Amino acid sequence: MSDRKYRQRGYQDDGPSPSKAERRPSQPKAREPRGQLPLRPSSPNMPGFHDVIRCARCGRLLDAPIGDTSTCVQCGSALHSCAQCAWFDTGSRFECAQRIPARVTPKDGQNGCGHFAPRVTVERQTRSQRGPSSAKQAFDDLFK
């Protein structure tokens, strides 16, 4: 080690190097599952997330539960359809992630499939739910 310019220990040392298992025991770290976003904001000024159901054709926000004969108020398309279903997958057999005996056609038409579950997406809350109703009310709240 005396003939080298730097005296740091490294790969050129002749001594026995401990294996990785001897250096320190590895313990799995506790982590959150990937792809899972927190539904509540971490601070009061950050927007949160909420689950929404939207029409597959026009994108209108749907509030009421979807029945067998439900239609969209805005575009009139059937809501109990394959295009609106969470199991709809164009890469799967019969374009459904569930095992079905035959292909359901048309995909945007009303059907009576027993596997139907509405497609739910997670979106950011862009506006406050508890905000003031008018600008004058917001101004008055500043001085309370």
Secondary structure as the mmCIF struct_conf table of DSSP 4:
data_model
#
loop_
_struct_conf.conf_type_id
_struct_conf.id
_struct_conf.beg_label_comp_id
_struct_conf.beg_label_asym_id
_struct_conf.beg_label_seq_id
_struct_conf.end_label_comp_id
_struct_conf.end_label_asym_id
_struct_conf.end_label_seq_id
TURN_TY1_P TURN_TY1_P1 SER A 2 ASP A 3
BEND BEND1 ARG A 4 LYS A 5
TURN_TY1_P TURN_TY1_P2 TYR A 11 GLN A 12
BEND BEND2 GLY A 15 GLY A 15
HELX_LH_PP_P HELX_LH_PP_P1 PRO A 16 SER A 19
HELX_RH_AL_P HELX_RH_AL_P1 LYS A 20 ARG A 23
HELX_LH_PP_P HELX_LH_PP_P2 PRO A 28 ALA A 30
HELX_LH_PP_P HELX_LH_PP_P3 GLU A 32 PRO A 33
TURN_TY1_P TURN_TY1_P3 ARG A 34 GLY A 35
BEND BEND3 LEU A 39 ARG A 40
BEND BEND4 SER A 42 SER A 43
TURN_TY1_P TURN_TY1_P4 PRO A 44 ASN A 45
BEND BEND5 MET A 46 MET A 46
STRN STRN1 PHE A 49 ARG A 54
TURN_TY1_P TURN_TY1_P5 ALA A 56 CYS A 58
STRN STRN2 LEU A 61 LEU A 62
BEND BEND6 ALA A 64 ALA A 64
HELX_LH_PP_P HELX_LH_PP_P4 PRO A 65 ILE A 66
TURN_TY1_P TURN_TY1_P6 ASP A 68 THR A 69
STRN STRN3 THR A 71 THR A 71
TURN_TY1_P TURN_TY1_P7 VAL A 73 CYS A 75
STRN STRN4 ALA A 78 ALA A 78
BEND BEND7 LEU A 79 SER A 81
HELX_RH_3T_P HELX_RH_3T_P1 CYS A 82 GLN A 84
STRN STRN5 CYS A 85 CYS A 85
TURN_TY1_P TURN_TY1_P8 ALA A 86 TRP A 87
STRN STRN6 PHE A 88 PHE A 88
TURN_TY1_P TURN_TY1_P9 THR A 90 GLY A 91
BEND BEND8 SER A 92 SER A 92
HELX_RH_3T_P HELX_RH_3T_P2 ARG A 93 GLU A 95
STRN STRN7 CYS A 96 CYS A 96
BEND BEND9 ALA A 97 GLN A 98
BEND BEND10 PRO A 101 ALA A 102
BEND BEND11 THR A 105 THR A 105
TURN_TY1_P TURN_TY1_P10 LYS A 107 ASP A 108
BEND BEND12 GLY A 109 GLY A 109
TURN_TY1_P TURN_TY1_P11 GLY A 114 HIS A 115
STRN STRN8 PRO A 118 PRO A 118
STRN STRN9 VAL A 120 ARG A 124
BEND BEND13 ARG A 127 ARG A 127
BEND BEND14 GLN A 129 ARG A 130
BEND BEND15 SER A 133 SER A 134
HELX_RH_AL_P HELX_RH_AL_P2 ALA A 135 LEU A 142
TURN_TY1_P TURN_TY1_P12 PHE A 143 PHE A 143
#
